[in-house]
Amino acid sequence: GEGFDIMVLDGGEEKDYMKGVIGVGGERVEYVSESLYVKGKGYEEGYLERYKEQTGEGPVSEDFRLEEIRGEKSVREGEVLVMGEK
């Protein structure tokens, strides 16, 4: 997949999972203050507003940096990084 494509991942007989591609090989990815950063460019996550309204105040999702999760600053070549609800 390419950045911001939608992928359907096979969850076996029970369920499939739709995920958005947020990074491809060689890209540095981080999520800070409810904004996604790919190669240093910020993308606001506007869809989170409806969740904020439902839950009240405070962040809806946690910050992360790819380096903290995998120990690498960028997505590995030939791989994609996906994100989505459950």
Beta strands, then each sheet from edge to edge (+ up, - down):
strand 1: 6-9
strand 2: 17-24
strand 3: 29-32
strand 4: 35-38
strand 5: 41-44
strand 6: 64-65
strand 7: 80-83
sheet 1: 1+ 2- 7+
sheet 2: 5+ 4- 3+ 6-
end
